[in-house]
Amino acid sequence: MEVIFYTRNRCPLCVDAKLILQHLQKEHSFQIIERDIETSDEWTEKYGLMIPVVEINGEVVQYGMIDPLTIEEKLNHL
């Protein structure tokens, strides 16, 4: 399974969110696909005010302040 993680440089919330995802990887089998929104005008327009963004199976599960319980709940129901 893949978890898409939209991020950008100089984003403290993104650093925290990545650590949460890496911690959850220890209990759930998934690959983190990191996408820097500054490499795509489309991603910047879509997610510029939302980052970090966690997407699972094409669904935005959470953005901004990432809560490990919300992400884990989604992973448990796949």
Rosetta constraint file for C-alpha pairs under 8 A:
AtomPair CA 1 CA 29 HARMONIC 6.89 0.50
AtomPair CA 1 CA 30 HARMONIC 4.69 0.50
AtomPair CA 1 CA 31 HARMONIC 6.21 0.50
AtomPair CA 2 CA 30 HARMONIC 5.34 0.50
AtomPair CA 2 CA 31 HARMONIC 4.74 0.50
AtomPair CA 2 CA 32 HARMONIC 5.98 0.50
AtomPair CA 2 CA 33 HARMONIC 6.66 0.50
AtomPair CA 2 CA 56 HARMONIC 6.85 0.50
AtomPair CA 2 CA 57 HARMONIC 7.47 0.50
AtomPair CA 3 CA 30 HARMONIC 6.59 0.50
AtomPair CA 3 CA 31 HARMONIC 6.02 0.50
AtomPair CA 3 CA 32 HARMONIC 4.97 0.50
AtomPair CA 3 CA 33 HARMONIC 6.02 0.50
AtomPair CA 3 CA 54 HARMONIC 6.84 0.50
AtomPair CA 3 CA 55 HARMONIC 5.84 0.50
AtomPair CA 3 CA 56 HARMONIC 5.05 0.50
AtomPair CA 3 CA 57 HARMONIC 7.51 0.50
AtomPair CA 4 CA 32 HARMONIC 6.02 0.50
AtomPair CA 4 CA 33 HARMONIC 4.79 0.50
AtomPair CA 4 CA 34 HARMONIC 6.07 0.50
AtomPair CA 4 CA 35 HARMONIC 7.23 0.50
AtomPair CA 4 CA 53 HARMONIC 7.97 0.50
AtomPair CA 4 CA 54 HARMONIC 5.87 0.50
AtomPair CA 4 CA 55 HARMONIC 4.97 0.50
AtomPair CA 4 CA 56 HARMONIC 6.42 0.50
AtomPair CA 5 CA 18 HARMONIC 7.98 0.50
AtomPair CA 5 CA 32 HARMONIC 6.63 0.50
AtomPair CA 5 CA 33 HARMONIC 5.89 0.50
AtomPair CA 5 CA 34 HARMONIC 4.75 0.50
AtomPair CA 5 CA 35 HARMONIC 6.02 0.50
AtomPair CA 5 CA 52 HARMONIC 7.07 0.50
AtomPair CA 5 CA 53 HARMONIC 5.76 0.50
AtomPair CA 5 CA 54 HARMONIC 4.88 0.50
AtomPair CA 5 CA 55 HARMONIC 6.44 0.50
AtomPair CA 6 CA 34 HARMONIC 6.01 0.50
AtomPair CA 6 CA 35 HARMONIC 4.81 0.50
AtomPair CA 6 CA 36 HARMONIC 5.94 0.50
AtomPair CA 6 CA 37 HARMONIC 6.26 0.50
AtomPair CA 6 CA 47 HARMONIC 7.69 0.50
AtomPair CA 6 CA 51 HARMONIC 6.44 0.50
AtomPair CA 6 CA 52 HARMONIC 5.63 0.50
AtomPair CA 6 CA 53 HARMONIC 4.99 0.50
AtomPair CA 6 CA 54 HARMONIC 6.59 0.50
AtomPair CA 7 CA 11 HARMONIC 7.52 0.50
AtomPair CA 7 CA 14 HARMONIC 5.91 0.50
AtomPair CA 7 CA 34 HARMONIC 7.05 0.50
AtomPair CA 7 CA 35 HARMONIC 6.06 0.50
AtomPair CA 7 CA 36 HARMONIC 4.96 0.50
AtomPair CA 7 CA 37 HARMONIC 6.01 0.50
AtomPair CA 7 CA 51 HARMONIC 5.81 0.50
AtomPair CA 7 CA 52 HARMONIC 5.11 0.50
AtomPair CA 7 CA 53 HARMONIC 6.94 0.50
AtomPair CA 8 CA 14 HARMONIC 7.37 0.50
AtomPair CA 8 CA 35 HARMONIC 7.95 0.50
AtomPair CA 8 CA 36 HARMONIC 4.93 0.50
AtomPair CA 8 CA 37 HARMONIC 5.85 0.50
AtomPair CA 8 CA 38 HARMONIC 6.35 0.50
AtomPair CA 8 CA 51 HARMONIC 7.65 0.50
AtomPair CA 8 CA 52 HARMONIC 7.89 0.50
AtomPair CA 9 CA 36 HARMONIC 7.63 0.50
AtomPair CA 11 CA 15 HARMONIC 6.64 0.50
AtomPair CA 12 CA 16 HARMONIC 6.50 0.50
AtomPair CA 13 CA 17 HARMONIC 6.10 0.50
AtomPair CA 13 CA 51 HARMONIC 7.84 0.50
AtomPair CA 13 CA 52 HARMONIC 6.56 0.50
AtomPair CA 13 CA 64 HARMONIC 7.03 0.50
AtomPair CA 13 CA 65 HARMONIC 6.68 0.50
AtomPair CA 13 CA 66 HARMONIC 7.95 0.50
AtomPair CA 14 CA 18 HARMONIC 6.05 0.50
AtomPair CA 14 CA 51 HARMONIC 7.07 0.50
AtomPair CA 14 CA 52 HARMONIC 5.11 0.50
AtomPair CA 15 CA 19 HARMONIC 6.44 0.50
AtomPair CA 16 CA 20 HARMONIC 6.40 0.50
AtomPair CA 16 CA 66 HARMONIC 7.99 0.50
AtomPair CA 17 CA 21 HARMONIC 6.28 0.50
AtomPair CA 17 CA 52 HARMONIC 7.00 0.50
AtomPair CA 17 CA 65 HARMONIC 7.73 0.50
AtomPair CA 17 CA 66 HARMONIC 5.73 0.50
AtomPair CA 18 CA 22 HARMONIC 6.11 0.50
AtomPair CA 19 CA 23 HARMONIC 6.13 0.50
AtomPair CA 20 CA 24 HARMONIC 6.25 0.50
AtomPair CA 20 CA 66 HARMONIC 7.95 0.50
AtomPair CA 20 CA 68 HARMONIC 6.16 0.50
AtomPair CA 21 CA 25 HARMONIC 6.22 0.50
AtomPair CA 21 CA 32 HARMONIC 7.65 0.50
AtomPair CA 21 CA 68 HARMONIC 7.75 0.50
AtomPair CA 22 CA 26 HARMONIC 7.11 0.50
AtomPair CA 23 CA 27 HARMONIC 7.78 0.50
AtomPair CA 24 CA 28 HARMONIC 6.09 0.50
AtomPair CA 24 CA 68 HARMONIC 7.73 0.50
AtomPair CA 24 CA 72 HARMONIC 7.11 0.50
AtomPair CA 25 CA 29 HARMONIC 5.94 0.50
AtomPair CA 25 CA 30 HARMONIC 6.21 0.50
AtomPair CA 25 CA 31 HARMONIC 7.78 0.50
AtomPair CA 28 CA 75 HARMONIC 7.30 0.50
AtomPair CA 36 CA 40 HARMONIC 7.78 0.50
AtomPair CA 37 CA 41 HARMONIC 7.49 0.50
AtomPair CA 37 CA 43 HARMONIC 4.95 0.50
AtomPair CA 37 CA 44 HARMONIC 5.00 0.50
AtomPair CA 37 CA 47 HARMONIC 7.27 0.50
AtomPair CA 37 CA 48 HARMONIC 7.26 0.50
AtomPair CA 38 CA 43 HARMONIC 7.42 0.50
AtomPair CA 38 CA 44 HARMONIC 5.96 0.50
AtomPair CA 39 CA 43 HARMONIC 7.90 0.50
AtomPair CA 40 CA 44 HARMONIC 6.17 0.50
AtomPair CA 41 CA 45 HARMONIC 6.07 0.50
AtomPair CA 42 CA 46 HARMONIC 6.09 0.50
AtomPair CA 43 CA 47 HARMONIC 5.63 0.50
AtomPair CA 43 CA 48 HARMONIC 7.15 0.50
AtomPair CA 44 CA 48 HARMONIC 4.62 0.50
AtomPair CA 47 CA 51 HARMONIC 6.00 0.50
AtomPair CA 47 CA 53 HARMONIC 7.39 0.50
AtomPair CA 50 CA 63 HARMONIC 5.75 0.50
AtomPair CA 50 CA 64 HARMONIC 5.59 0.50
AtomPair CA 51 CA 63 HARMONIC 5.93 0.50
AtomPair CA 51 CA 64 HARMONIC 5.43 0.50
AtomPair CA 52 CA 63 HARMONIC 5.43 0.50
AtomPair CA 52 CA 64 HARMONIC 5.32 0.50
AtomPair CA 52 CA 65 HARMONIC 7.67 0.50
AtomPair CA 52 CA 66 HARMONIC 7.66 0.50
AtomPair CA 53 CA 60 HARMONIC 6.94 0.50
AtomPair CA 53 CA 61 HARMONIC 7.82 0.50
AtomPair CA 53 CA 62 HARMONIC 5.99 0.50
AtomPair CA 53 CA 63 HARMONIC 4.26 0.50
AtomPair CA 53 CA 64 HARMONIC 6.66 0.50
AtomPair CA 54 CA 60 HARMONIC 5.88 0.50
AtomPair CA 54 CA 61 HARMONIC 5.76 0.50
AtomPair CA 54 CA 62 HARMONIC 5.44 0.50
AtomPair CA 54 CA 63 HARMONIC 6.19 0.50
AtomPair CA 55 CA 59 HARMONIC 5.23 0.50
AtomPair CA 55 CA 60 HARMONIC 4.25 0.50
AtomPair CA 55 CA 61 HARMONIC 5.50 0.50
AtomPair CA 55 CA 62 HARMONIC 7.30 0.50
AtomPair CA 56 CA 60 HARMONIC 6.51 0.50
AtomPair CA 56 CA 61 HARMONIC 6.53 0.50
AtomPair CA 61 CA 70 HARMONIC 7.87 0.50
AtomPair CA 61 CA 71 HARMONIC 6.94 0.50
AtomPair CA 61 CA 74 HARMONIC 7.59 0.50
AtomPair CA 62 CA 66 HARMONIC 6.31 0.50
AtomPair CA 62 CA 67 HARMONIC 7.90 0.50
AtomPair CA 62 CA 70 HARMONIC 7.71 0.50
AtomPair CA 62 CA 71 HARMONIC 7.45 0.50
AtomPair CA 66 CA 71 HARMONIC 7.95 0.50
AtomPair CA 67 CA 71 HARMONIC 6.64 0.50
AtomPair CA 68 CA 72 HARMONIC 5.96 0.50
AtomPair CA 69 CA 73 HARMONIC 5.98 0.50
AtomPair CA 70 CA 74 HARMONIC 6.43 0.50
AtomPair CA 71 CA 75 HARMONIC 6.29 0.50
AtomPair CA 72 CA 76 HARMONIC 6.06 0.50
AtomPair CA 73 CA 77 HARMONIC 6.47 0.50
AtomPair CA 74 CA 78 HARMONIC 6.74 0.50
